[in-house]
Amino acid sequence: MAEYLFQGDYKSKADEVKVNLFLIHFKDENNVHFIYSPHLDLTGYGENLNDAKKSFEIVFEDFLDYTIRKKTLGKLLTELGWELKGTLKKPKKILAPSITSVISQNEYVSEIFDKYPVNTFHQEVGIPAFA
C-alpha cells in the first residue's frame, strides 16, 4: 500500500492544520492513471502511477495557492461538507465529510467505484491556516 501514498509538501509561512485525505487510484479504459480526492474534488492523471501522483501534487498545491490568495479556502471546504473546529480564519481542526456522504452526493464518485477497479488509501497532508 505504501506505493500509493501522496506526500503533500505544501510550504507556507502560515501554520498548518493536518488533515487525512481519502484518495482513489484507478486506471481508465485507455490505461490512464488517476489519483482523485473525492473530498476536494481534485484529480491528477498521467501515463503511470508516478505521473498521476506528481500531477495530483501540482493540482493540490495550485488549489491551496488559489483559495488562500482569494481567501476562499475555508468557505470552499465548508461547501464541500468539511467541518471546521474553531473559527473559519483560525481552525484548530478540520474534518472531512464521511466518504459515504460524498459518494451519495457526487455522481462522479459513484461512477468511479461502479466502473473501475480502484485502490483507496488515506494520506495525512498539511493545509495552511487560512490567514
C-alpha positions as CSV (number, residue, x, y, z in Angstrom):
1,M,0.0,0.0,0.0
2,A,2.9,2.4,0.6
3,E,3.5,2.9,-3.1
4,Y,0.2,4.8,-3.3
5,L,1.0,7.4,-0.7
6,F,0.7,11.0,-1.7
7,Q,3.1,13.2,0.2
8,G,1.7,16.7,0.2
9,D,4.6,19.1,0.6
10,Y,2.9,22.5,0.6
11,K,5.2,25.2,2.1
12,S,3.7,28.3,3.7
13,K,4.7,30.8,6.3
14,A,1.3,30.2,8.0
15,D,0.6,27.5,10.5
16,E,-0.5,24.1,9.1
17,V,-3.6,22.1,10.0
18,K,-3.1,18.3,9.4
19,V,-5.9,16.6,7.5
20,N,-6.4,13.0,6.4
21,L,-7.2,12.8,2.7
22,F,-9.0,9.8,1.3
23,L,-7.5,9.2,-2.2
24,I,-8.5,6.9,-5.0
25,H,-6.2,5.4,-7.6
26,F,-7.7,3.9,-10.8
27,K,-6.9,3.4,-14.5
28,D,-9.5,4.1,-17.2
29,E,-10.1,2.1,-20.3
30,N,-7.2,4.0,-22.1
31,N,-4.8,2.9,-19.3
32,V,-4.5,6.5,-18.0
33,H,-3.8,6.5,-14.3
34,F,-5.8,8.8,-12.0
35,I,-5.4,10.0,-8.4
36,Y,-8.7,11.5,-7.2
37,S,-9.6,13.2,-3.9
38,P,-13.4,13.0,-3.6
39,H,-13.4,15.2,-0.6
40,L,-11.7,18.1,-2.5
41,D,-12.9,17.1,-6.0
42,L,-9.3,17.3,-7.3
43,T,-7.8,14.9,-9.9
44,G,-4.3,14.2,-11.1
45,Y,-3.5,11.9,-14.0
46,G,-0.7,10.5,-16.0
47,E,0.7,7.7,-18.1
48,N,1.7,5.8,-14.9
49,L,1.1,6.0,-11.2
50,N,4.1,8.1,-10.5
51,D,3.0,10.7,-13.1
52,A,-0.5,10.7,-11.7
53,K,0.8,11.4,-8.2
54,K,3.0,14.2,-9.4
55,S,0.1,15.7,-11.3
56,F,-2.1,15.5,-8.2
57,E,0.5,17.2,-6.1
58,I,0.6,20.1,-8.6
59,V,-3.2,20.3,-8.6
60,F,-3.4,20.2,-4.8
61,E,-0.8,23.0,-4.4
62,D,-2.5,25.1,-7.1
63,F,-5.8,24.6,-5.3
64,L,-4.3,25.8,-2.0
65,D,-2.4,28.7,-3.5
66,Y,-5.5,30.0,-5.3
67,T,-8.0,29.6,-2.5
68,I,-5.6,31.1,0.1
69,R,-4.8,34.0,-2.1
70,K,-8.6,34.6,-2.7
71,K,-9.4,33.9,1.0
72,T,-11.9,31.3,0.0
73,L,-10.3,28.1,1.3
74,G,-12.5,27.9,4.5
75,K,-15.7,28.7,2.6
76,L,-15.0,26.2,-0.1
77,L,-14.2,23.4,2.3
78,T,-17.4,24.0,4.2
79,E,-19.3,24.0,0.8
80,L,-17.7,20.6,0.2
81,G,-19.1,19.3,3.5
82,W,-16.0,19.8,5.7
83,E,-16.4,20.7,9.3
84,L,-14.1,23.4,10.7
85,K,-13.5,23.3,14.5
86,G,-12.6,26.7,15.8
87,T,-13.1,29.8,13.7
88,L,-13.1,30.0,9.9
89,K,-9.9,32.0,9.8
90,K,-8.1,30.0,12.5
91,P,-9.4,26.5,12.6
92,K,-7.9,24.1,15.2
93,K,-9.1,21.0,13.5
94,I,-10.6,20.3,10.1
95,L,-12.8,17.2,9.5
96,A,-13.6,15.9,6.1
97,P,-17.2,14.6,5.5
98,S,-17.7,10.8,5.5
99,I,-16.9,9.0,2.3
100,T,-20.4,7.6,2.2
101,S,-21.9,11.0,2.2
102,V,-19.5,12.1,-0.5
103,I,-20.5,9.1,-2.7
104,S,-24.2,9.7,-2.2
105,Q,-23.9,13.3,-3.1
106,N,-21.4,13.1,-6.0
107,E,-22.4,11.1,-9.1
108,Y,-18.8,11.1,-10.4
109,V,-17.5,9.4,-7.3
110,S,-20.2,6.7,-7.6
111,E,-19.4,6.2,-11.2
112,I,-15.7,5.7,-10.4
113,F,-16.5,2.9,-7.9
114,D,-19.0,1.3,-10.2
115,K,-16.9,1.4,-13.4
116,Y,-13.3,0.9,-12.4
117,P,-11.2,-1.3,-10.1
118,V,-9.9,1.1,-7.5
119,N,-7.3,1.3,-4.8
120,T,-8.1,3.6,-1.9
121,F,-5.9,4.9,0.8
122,H,-5.7,7.7,3.4
123,Q,-2.8,10.2,3.4
124,E,-2.2,12.9,6.0
125,V,-1.4,16.3,4.4
126,G,-1.0,19.8,5.8
127,I,-3.4,22.6,4.9
128,P,-2.1,26.0,5.8
129,A,-4.1,28.1,8.3
130,F,-6.4,30.4,6.4
131,A,-4.7,33.7,7.2
